[in-house]
Amino acid sequence: MKKVIIVFGDLSQDISEMIGANYDVVKTEKNLDGLLALSGKLTEPDVVLTNGTVLSGMNEGKVNRSQTMLLRLEKIRSMWPKTKIILILPIDAQIV
């Protein structure tokens, strides 16, 4: 069974319950910052499922959600190079 971490804001627990029969959900988090804070305590999952809009938005004291999301995902990739990252964005997302 694939090990999955879900980072999906307030919906993380609901999504965990929906897919829990088919996947081993090892952790749910509300945002990418929370996941990064705990990453040293977790083993590498097979999949990180995230809504890229659930993050603090702060990067070097400025609000830039796109850049912040990409930096957080890059950190996850460098820590867990074999983990598949599934990023779900709203249709109107603007990545700059």
N, CA, C and O atoms as a printed pandas DataFrame, in Angstrom:
     atom_number atom_name residue_name chain_id  residue_number  x_coord  y_coord  z_coord
0              1         N          MET        A               1    0.846   -1.173    0.000
1              2        CA          MET        A               1    0.000    0.000    0.000
2              3         C          MET        A               1    0.899    1.246    0.000
3              4         O          MET        A               1    1.854    1.329    0.772
4              5         N          LYS        A               2    0.590    2.190   -0.852
5              6        CA          LYS        A               2    1.393    3.403   -0.964
6              7         C          LYS        A               2    1.205    4.304    0.254
7              8         O          LYS        A               2    0.092    4.496    0.742
8              9         N          LYS        A               3    2.334    4.856    0.735
9             10        CA          LYS        A               3    2.310    5.797    1.846
10            11         C          LYS        A               3    2.079    7.197    1.293
11            12         O          LYS        A               3    2.795    7.650    0.400
12            13         N          VAL        A               4    1.063    7.881    1.839
13            14        CA          VAL        A               4    0.645    9.179    1.317
14            15         C          VAL        A               4    0.609   10.210    2.441
15            16         O          VAL        A               4    0.168    9.924    3.555
16            17         N          ILE        A               5    1.083   11.414    2.124
17            18        CA          ILE        A               5    0.910   12.567    3.003
18            19         C          ILE        A               5   -0.028   13.525    2.285
19            20         O          ILE        A               5    0.153   13.814    1.102
20            21         N          ILE        A               6   -1.027   14.013    3.004
21            22        CA          ILE        A               6   -2.019   14.916    2.419
22            23         C          ILE        A               6   -1.852   16.300    3.030
23            24         O          ILE        A               6   -1.873   16.455    4.251
24            25         N          VAL        A               7   -1.686   17.308    2.171
25            26        CA          VAL        A               7   -1.551   18.701    2.598
26            27         C          VAL        A               7   -2.610   19.476    1.827
27            28         O          VAL        A               7   -2.380   19.917    0.701
28            29         N          PHE        A               8   -3.765   19.633    2.446
29            30        CA          PHE        A               8   -4.914   20.164    1.713
30            31         C          PHE        A               8   -5.777   21.084    2.569
31            32         O          PHE        A               8   -7.004   21.064    2.470
32            33         N          GLY        A               9   -5.127   21.893    3.415
33            34        CA          GLY        A               9   -5.877   22.842    4.226
34            35         C          GLY        A               9   -6.865   22.149    5.145
35            36         O          GLY        A               9   -6.595   21.073    5.679
36            37         N          ASP        A              10   -8.007   22.781    5.317
37            38        CA          ASP        A              10   -9.044   22.248    6.202
38            39         C          ASP        A              10   -9.667   20.955    5.679
39            40         O          ASP        A              10  -10.382   20.270    6.410
40            41         N          LEU        A              11   -9.400   20.620    4.423
41            42        CA          LEU        A              11   -9.967   19.399    3.836
42            43         C          LEU        A              11   -9.059   18.177    3.983
43            44         O          LEU        A              11   -9.422   17.078    3.565
44            45         N          SER        A              12   -7.880   18.371    4.577
45            46        CA          SER        A              12   -6.907   17.267    4.668
46            47         C          SER        A              12   -7.496   16.017    5.313
47            48         O          SER        A              12   -7.341   14.916    4.785
48            49         N          GLN        A              13   -8.158   16.175    6.427
49            50        CA          GLN        A              13   -8.719   15.016    7.133
50            51         C          GLN        A              13   -9.830   14.357    6.321
51            52         O          GLN        A              13   -9.917   13.130    6.268
52            53         N          ASP        A              14  -10.680   15.164    5.689
53            54        CA          ASP        A              14  -11.761   14.607    4.867
54            55         C          ASP        A              14  -11.194   13.793    3.703
55            56         O          ASP        A              14  -11.691   12.708    3.402
56            57         N          ILE        A              15  -10.170   14.310    3.058
57            58        CA          ILE        A              15   -9.557   13.590    1.939
58            59         C          ILE        A              15   -8.901   12.313    2.441
59            60         O          ILE        A              15   -8.958   11.276    1.780
60            61         N          SER        A              16   -8.279   12.393    3.608
61            62        CA          SER        A              16   -7.672   11.205    4.208
62            63         C          SER        A              16   -8.709   10.104    4.396
63            64         O          SER        A              16   -8.453    8.940    4.089
64            65         N          GLU        A              17   -9.868   10.477    4.896
65            66        CA          GLU        A              17  -10.931    9.488    5.109
66            67         C          GLU        A              17  -11.446    8.924    3.787
67            68         O          GLU        A              17  -11.807    7.750    3.710
68            69         N          MET        A              18  -11.481    9.759    2.745
69            70        CA          MET        A              18  -11.970    9.293    1.440
70            71         C          MET        A              18  -11.036    8.285    0.793
71            72         O          MET        A              18  -11.498    7.333    0.164
72            73         N          ILE        A              19   -9.721    8.478    0.936
73            74        CA          ILE        A              19   -8.778    7.594    0.239
74            75         C          ILE        A              19   -8.136    6.566    1.159
75            76         O          ILE        A              19   -7.373    5.715    0.704
76            77         N          GLY        A              20   -8.439    6.640    2.447
77            78        CA          GLY        A              20   -7.792    5.783    3.434
78            79         C          GLY        A              20   -7.946    4.292    3.218
79            80         O          GLY        A              20   -7.108    3.518    3.681
80            81         N          ALA        A              21   -8.984    3.871    2.534
81            82        CA          ALA        A              21   -9.170    2.436    2.298
82            83         C          ALA        A              21   -8.171    1.891    1.280
83            84         O          ALA        A              21   -7.871    0.698    1.273
84            85         N          ASN        A              22   -7.657    2.777    0.418
85            86        CA          ASN        A              22   -6.768    2.331   -0.655
86            87         C          ASN        A              22   -5.311    2.754   -0.470
87            88         O          ASN        A              22   -4.424    2.261   -1.167
88            89         N          TYR        A              23   -5.067    3.664    0.466
89            90        CA          TYR        A              23   -3.715    4.181    0.682
90            91         C          TYR        A              23   -3.424    4.251    2.172
91            92         O          TYR        A              23   -4.332    4.370    2.994
92            93         N          ASP        A              24   -2.148    4.174    2.504
93            94        CA          ASP        A              24   -1.708    4.328    3.888
94            95         C          ASP        A              24   -1.410    5.813    4.106
95            96         O          ASP        A              24   -0.316    6.283    3.795
96            97         N          VAL        A              25   -2.382    6.543    4.639
97            98        CA          VAL        A              25   -2.202    7.975    4.880
98            99         C          VAL        A              25   -1.392    8.111    6.166
99           100         O          VAL        A              25   -1.903    7.876    7.260
100          101         N          VAL        A              26   -0.119    8.495    6.020
101          102        CA          VAL        A              26    0.783    8.544    7.166
102          103         C          VAL        A              26    0.747    9.878    7.887
103          104         O          VAL        A              26    1.173    9.967    9.038
104          105         N          LYS        A              27    0.240   10.929    7.224
105          106        CA          LYS        A              27    0.190   12.246    7.854
106          107         C          LYS        A              27   -0.749   13.144    7.073
107          108         O          LYS        A              27   -0.828   13.067    5.847
108          109         N          THR        A              28   -1.457   13.996    7.797
109          110        CA          THR        A              28   -2.214   15.072    7.164
110          111         C          THR        A              28   -1.701   16.377    7.752
111          112         O          THR        A              28   -1.392   16.457    8.940
112          113         N          GLU        A              29   -1.616   17.380    6.921
113          114        CA          GLU        A              29   -1.178   18.706    7.348
114          115         C          GLU        A              29   -2.041   19.741    6.673
115          116         O          GLU        A              29   -2.583   19.497    5.594
116          117         N          LYS        A              30   -2.175   20.892    7.297
117          118        CA          LYS        A              30   -2.981   21.957    6.706
118          119         C          LYS        A              30   -2.216   22.778    5.680
119          120         O          LYS        A              30   -2.823   23.343    4.771
120          121         N          ASN        A              31   -0.870   22.855    5.810
121          122        CA          ASN        A              31   -0.103   23.644    4.843
122          123         C          ASN        A              31    1.299   23.075    4.658
123          124         O          ASN        A              31    1.757   22.236    5.434
124          125         N          LEU        A              32    1.962   23.547    3.619
125          126        CA          LEU        A              32    3.294   23.042    3.287
126          127         C          LEU        A              32    4.318   23.404    4.351
127          128         O          LEU        A              32    5.252   22.641    4.595
128          129         N          ASP        A              33    4.155   24.562    4.988
129          130        CA          ASP        A              33    5.072   24.945    6.058
130          131         C          ASP        A              33    5.008   23.940    7.210
131          132         O          ASP        A              33    6.035   23.567    7.776
132          133         N          GLY        A              34    3.804   23.512    7.548
133          134        CA          GLY        A              34    3.640   22.514    8.602
134          135         C          GLY        A              34    4.305   21.195    8.242
135          136         O          GLY        A              34    4.923   20.552    9.091
136          137         N          LEU        A              35    4.179   20.797    6.994
137          138        CA          LEU        A              35    4.821   19.561    6.545
138          139         C          LEU        A              35    6.332   19.682    6.630
139          140         O          LEU        A              35    7.005   18.765    7.100
140          141         N          LEU        A              36    6.865   20.799    6.182
141          142        CA          LEU        A              36    8.313   20.990    6.230
142          143         C          LEU        A              36    8.833   21.005    7.665
143          144         O          LEU        A              36    9.929   20.510    7.929
144          145         N          ALA        A              37    8.069   21.559    8.582
145          146        CA          ALA        A              37    8.487   21.596    9.984
146          147         C          ALA        A              37    8.601   20.193   10.576
147          148         O          ALA        A              37    9.424   19.957   11.460
148          149         N          LEU        A              38    7.778   19.263   10.090
149          150        CA          LEU        A              38    7.770   17.899   10.615
150          151         C          LEU        A              38    8.569   16.915    9.771
151          152         O          LEU        A              38    8.732   15.759   10.163
152          153         N          SER        A              39    9.061   17.347    8.640
153          154        CA          SER        A              39    9.641   16.419    7.665
154          155         C          SER        A              39   10.792   15.591    8.220
155          156         O          SER        A              39   10.960   14.438    7.823
156          157         N          GLY        A              40   11.578   16.142    9.116
157          158        CA          GLY        A              40   12.691   15.391    9.685
158          159         C          GLY        A              40   12.247   14.224   10.543
159          160         O          GLY        A              40   13.028   13.309   10.806
160          161         N          LYS        A              41   11.005   14.250   10.978
161          162        CA          LYS        A              41   10.466   13.197   11.842
162          163         C          LYS        A              41    9.694   12.148   11.058
163          164         O          LYS        A              41    9.227   11.162   11.629
164          165         N          LEU        A              42    9.559   12.354    9.749
165          166        CA          LEU        A              42    8.772   11.450    8.918
166          167         C          LEU        A              42    9.669   10.665    7.979
167          168         O          LEU        A              42   10.716   11.151    7.554
168          169         N          THR        A              43    9.254    9.456    7.661
169          170        CA          THR        A              43    9.969    8.700    6.639
170          171         C          THR        A              43    9.450    9.131    5.267
171          172         O          THR        A              43    8.336    9.640    5.147
172          173         N          GLU        A              44   10.254    8.925    4.256
173          174        CA          GLU        A              44    9.891    9.360    2.907
174          175         C          GLU        A              44    8.620    8.657    2.432
175          176         O          GLU        A              44    8.576    7.428    2.366
176          177         N          PRO        A              45    7.589    9.433    2.104
177          178        CA          PRO        A              45    6.355    8.824    1.599
178          179         C          PRO        A              45    6.486    8.516    0.114
179          180         O          PRO        A              45    7.409    8.982   -0.554
180          181         N          ASP        A              46    5.557    7.731   -0.386
181          182        CA          ASP        A              46    5.509    7.481   -1.820
182          183         C          ASP        A              46    4.918    8.685   -2.551
183          184         O          ASP        A              46    5.316    9.004   -3.671
184          185         N          VAL        A              47    3.951    9.354   -1.891
185          186        CA          VAL        A              47    3.211   10.444   -2.538
186          187         C          VAL        A              47    2.942   11.558   -1.526
187          188         O          VAL        A              47    2.624   11.307   -0.363
188          189         N          VAL        A              48    3.081   12.801   -2.006
189          190        CA          VAL        A              48    2.561   13.964   -1.285
190          191         C          VAL        A              48    1.466   14.542   -2.170
191          192         O          VAL        A              48    1.720   14.942   -3.306
192          193         N          LEU        A              49    0.263   14.583   -1.648
193          194        CA          LEU        A              49   -0.890   15.138   -2.353
194          195         C          LEU        A              49   -1.177   16.496   -1.745
195          196         O          LEU        A              49   -1.475   16.595   -0.555
196          197         N          THR        A              50   -1.089   17.556   -2.561
197          198        CA          THR        A              50   -1.275   18.891   -2.013
198          199         C          THR        A              50   -2.060   19.816   -2.919
199          200         O          THR        A              50   -2.015   19.727   -4.146
200          201         N          ASN        A              51   -2.771   20.696   -2.271
201          202        CA          ASN        A              51   -3.395   21.828   -2.929
202          203         C          ASN        A              51   -2.374   22.940   -2.753
203          204         O          ASN        A              51   -2.189   23.431   -1.640
204          205         N          GLY        A              52   -1.719   23.340   -3.809
205          206        CA          GLY        A              52   -0.621   24.298   -3.723
206          207         C          GLY        A              52   -0.988   25.644   -3.160
207          208         O          GLY        A              52   -0.102   26.458   -2.898
208          209         N          THR        A              53   -2.256   25.910   -2.963
209          210        CA          THR        A              53   -2.649   27.214   -2.436
210          211         C          THR        A              53   -2.670   27.236   -0.915
211          212         O          THR        A              53   -2.987   28.272   -0.329
212          213         N          VAL        A              54   -2.340   26.119   -0.249
213          214        CA          VAL        A              54   -2.384   26.083    1.207
214          215         C          VAL        A              54   -0.991   26.283    1.793
215          216         O          VAL        A              54   -0.305   25.328    2.156
216          217         N          LEU        A              55   -0.600   27.532    1.873
217          218        CA          LEU        A              55    0.684   27.866    2.458
218          219         C          LEU        A              55    0.618   29.272    3.019
219          220         O          LEU        A              55   -0.365   29.988    2.825
220          221         N          SER        A              56    1.660   29.654    3.706
221          222        CA          SER        A              56    1.634   30.935    4.403
222          223         C          SER        A              56    1.656   32.116    3.447
223          224         O          SER        A              56    1.057   33.150    3.739
224          225         N          GLY        A              57    2.331   31.986    2.315
225          226        CA          GLY        A              57    2.414   33.087    1.362
226          227         C          GLY        A              57    3.566   34.025    1.620
227          228         O          GLY        A              57    3.791   34.951    0.841
228          229         N          MET        A              58    4.305   33.810    2.694
229          230        CA          MET        A              58    5.415   34.699    3.014
230          231         C          MET        A              58    6.727   34.116    2.512
231          232         O          MET        A              58    7.016   32.938    2.722
232          233         N          ASN        A              59    7.508   34.942    1.856
233          234        CA          ASN        A              59    8.833   34.557    1.407
234          235         C          ASN        A              59    9.711   35.795    1.502
235          236         O          ASN        A              59    9.482   36.786    0.809
236          237         N          GLU        A              60   10.709   35.730    2.358
237          238        CA          GLU        A              60   11.607   36.861    2.589
238          239         C          GLU        A              60   10.822   38.124    2.963
239          240         O          GLU        A              60   11.148   39.219    2.503
240          241         N          GLY        A              61    9.798   37.970    3.790
241          242        CA          GLY        A              61    9.033   39.102    4.280
242          243         C          GLY        A              61    8.015   39.676    3.320
243          244         O          GLY        A              61    7.352   40.662    3.644
244          245         N          LYS        A              62    7.874   39.088    2.154
245          246        CA          LYS        A              62    6.930   39.581    1.153
246          247         C          LYS        A              62    5.903   38.512    0.844
247          248         O          LYS        A              62    6.184   37.317    0.937
248          249         N          VAL        A              63    4.706   38.955    0.474
249          250        CA          VAL        A              63    3.667   38.007    0.092
250          251         C          VAL        A              63    3.819   37.696   -1.391
251          252         O          VAL        A              63    3.670   38.579   -2.236
252          253         N          ASN        A              64    4.113   36.451   -1.701
253          254        CA          ASN        A              64    4.222   35.986   -3.081
254          255         C          ASN        A              64    3.895   34.501   -3.048
255          256         O          ASN        A              64    4.787   33.663   -2.917
256          257         N          ARG        A              65    2.631   34.186   -3.166
257          258        CA          ARG        A              65    2.190   32.798   -2.999
258          259         C          ARG        A              65    2.780   31.851   -4.040
259          260         O          ARG        A              65    3.121   30.715   -3.710
260          261         N          SER        A              66    2.904   32.286   -5.259
261          262        CA          SER        A              66    3.455   31.404   -6.300
262          263         C          SER        A              66    4.897   31.037   -5.989
263          264         O          SER        A              66    5.269   29.864   -6.023
264          265         N          GLN        A              67    5.698   32.036   -5.690
265          266        CA          GLN        A              67    7.102   31.777   -5.394
266          267         C          GLN        A              67    7.240   30.936   -4.125
267          268         O          GLN        A              67    8.056   30.017   -4.066
268          269         N          THR        A              68    6.440   31.257   -3.119
269          270        CA          THR        A              68    6.488   30.507   -1.869
270          271         C          THR        A              68    6.139   29.043   -2.107
271          272         O          THR        A              68    6.814   28.152   -1.592
272          273         N          MET        A              69    5.086   28.791   -2.883
273          274        CA          MET        A              69    4.688   27.416   -3.173
274          275         C          MET        A              69    5.824   26.663   -3.870
275          276         O          MET        A              69    6.144   25.533   -3.500
276          277         N          LEU        A              70    6.424   27.286   -4.869
277          278        CA          LEU        A              70    7.489   26.616   -5.606
278          279         C          LEU        A              70    8.705   26.345   -4.721
279          280         O          LEU        A              70    9.327   25.290   -4.838
280          281         N          LEU        A              71    9.048   27.277   -3.844
281          282        CA          LEU        A              71   10.165   27.059   -2.927
282          283         C          LEU        A              71    9.877   25.922   -1.959
283          284         O          LEU        A              71   10.756   25.106   -1.681
284          285         N          ARG        A              72    8.662   25.861   -1.448
285          286        CA          ARG        A              72    8.297   24.780   -0.520
286          287         C          ARG        A              72    8.337   23.417   -1.231
287          288         O          ARG        A              72    8.838   22.435   -0.684
288          289         N          LEU        A              73    7.804   23.378   -2.446
289          290        CA          LEU        A              73    7.824   22.121   -3.203
290          291         C          LEU        A              73    9.261   21.706   -3.537
291          292         O          LEU        A              73    9.584   20.518   -3.538
292          293         N          GLU        A              74   10.103   22.672   -3.816
293          294        CA          GLU        A              74   11.511   22.377   -4.092
294          295         C          GLU        A              74   12.197   21.784   -2.856
295          296         O          GLU        A              74   13.011   20.869   -2.977
296          297         N          LYS        A              75   11.869   22.301   -1.674
297          298        CA          LYS        A              75   12.429   21.750   -0.437
298          299         C          LYS        A              75   11.956   20.312   -0.217
299          300         O          LYS        A              75   12.736   19.443    0.173
300          301         N          ILE        A              76   10.677   20.077   -0.471
301          302        CA          ILE        A              76   10.154   18.717   -0.336
302          303         C          ILE        A              76   10.861   17.785   -1.312
303          304         O          ILE        A              76   11.237   16.672   -0.945
304          305         N          ARG        A              77   11.042   18.224   -2.532
305          306        CA          ARG        A              77   11.716   17.417   -3.545
306          307         C          ARG        A              77   13.154   17.107   -3.137
307          308         O          ARG        A              77   13.624   15.988   -3.342
308          309         N          SER        A              78   13.854   18.077   -2.567
309          310        CA          SER        A              78   15.250   17.840   -2.187
310          311         C          SER        A              78   15.354   16.891   -0.985
311          312         O          SER        A              78   16.317   16.130   -0.884
312          313         N          MET        A              79   14.377   16.929   -0.080
313          314        CA          MET        A              79   14.386   16.023    1.077
314          315         C          MET        A              79   13.981   14.612    0.695
315          316         O          MET        A              79   14.558   13.635    1.172
316          317         N          TRP        A              80   12.987   14.518   -0.166
317          318        CA          TRP        A              80   12.425   13.229   -0.553
318          319         C          TRP        A              80   12.450   13.093   -2.079
319          320         O          TRP        A              80   11.407   13.232   -2.718
320          321         N          PRO        A              81   13.599   12.829   -2.668
321          322        CA          PRO        A              81   13.721   12.826   -4.134
322          323         C          PRO        A              81   12.892   11.755   -4.850
323          324         O          PRO        A              81   12.586   11.913   -6.032
324          325         N          LYS        A              82   12.528   10.687   -4.174
325          326        CA          LYS        A              82   11.761    9.625   -4.832
326          327         C          LYS        A              82   10.249    9.794   -4.673
327          328         O          LYS        A              82    9.472    9.065   -5.291
328          329         N          THR        A              83    9.838   10.746   -3.854
329          330        CA          THR        A              83    8.418   10.968   -3.591
330          331         C          THR        A              83    7.754   11.637   -4.783
331          332         O          THR        A              83    8.282   12.602   -5.336
332          333         N          LYS        A              84    6.592   11.123   -5.177
333          334        CA          LYS        A              84    5.796   11.773   -6.218
334          335         C          LYS        A              84    4.997   12.892   -5.564
335          336         O          LYS        A              84    4.355   12.686   -4.533
336          337         N          ILE        A              85    5.039   14.067   -6.161
337          338        CA          ILE        A              85    4.271   15.197   -5.658
338          339         C          ILE        A              85    3.107   15.425   -6.606
339          340         O          ILE        A              85    3.297   15.705   -7.790
340          341         N          ILE        A              86    1.910   15.302   -6.073
341          342        CA          ILE        A              86    0.708   15.561   -6.868
342          343         C          ILE        A              86    0.169   16.907   -6.410
343          344         O          ILE        A              86   -0.286   17.062   -5.276
344          345         N          LEU        A              87    0.230   17.867   -7.305
345          346        CA          LEU        A              87   -0.163   19.240   -7.017
346          347         C          LEU        A              87   -1.484   19.529   -7.718
347          348         O          LEU        A              87   -1.592   19.422   -8.940
348          349         N          ILE        A              88   -2.478   19.894   -6.930
349          350        CA          ILE        A              88   -3.795   20.203   -7.472
350          351         C          ILE        A              88   -4.027   21.702   -7.288
351          352         O          ILE        A              88   -3.971   22.218   -6.171
352          353         N          LEU        A              89   -4.286   22.386   -8.391
353          354        CA          LEU        A              89   -4.502   23.835   -8.352
354          355         C          LEU        A              89   -5.897   24.162   -8.873
355          356         O          LEU        A              89   -6.438   23.438   -9.709
356          357         N          PRO        A              90   -6.474   25.246   -8.382
357          358        CA          PRO        A              90   -7.763   25.677   -8.931
358          359         C          PRO        A              90   -7.595   26.126  -10.387
359          360         O          PRO        A              90   -6.497   26.497  -10.803
360          361         N          ILE        A              91   -8.653   26.091  -11.133
361          362        CA          ILE        A              91   -8.590   26.400  -12.551
362          363         C          ILE        A              91   -8.092   27.830  -12.803
363          364         O          ILE        A              91   -7.489   28.099  -13.842
364          365         N          ASP        A              92   -8.337   28.735  -11.869
365          366        CA          ASP        A              92   -7.943   30.130  -12.053
366          367         C          ASP        A              92   -6.597   30.462  -11.425
367          368         O          ASP        A              92   -6.264   31.639  -11.289
368          369         N          ALA        A              93   -5.815   29.461  -11.040
369          370        CA          ALA        A              93   -4.513   29.699  -10.413
370          371         C          ALA        A              93   -3.579   30.369  -11.408
371          372         O          ALA        A              93   -3.533   30.017  -12.587
372          373         N          GLN        A              94   -2.843   31.338  -10.901
373          374        CA          GLN        A              94   -1.864   32.038  -11.729
374          375         C          GLN        A              94   -0.489   31.818  -11.120
375          376         O          GLN        A              94   -0.173   32.361  -10.061
376          377         N          ILE        A              95    0.310   31.033  -11.784
377          378        CA          ILE        A              95    1.673   30.765  -11.336
378          379         C          ILE        A              95    2.591   31.662  -12.145
379          380         O          ILE        A              95    2.661   31.577  -13.371
380          381         N          VAL        A              96    3.294   32.525  -11.423
381          382        CA          VAL        A              96    4.172   33.499  -12.089
382          383         C          VAL        A              96    5.592   33.039  -11.993
383          384         O          VAL        A              96    6.494   33.714  -12.490
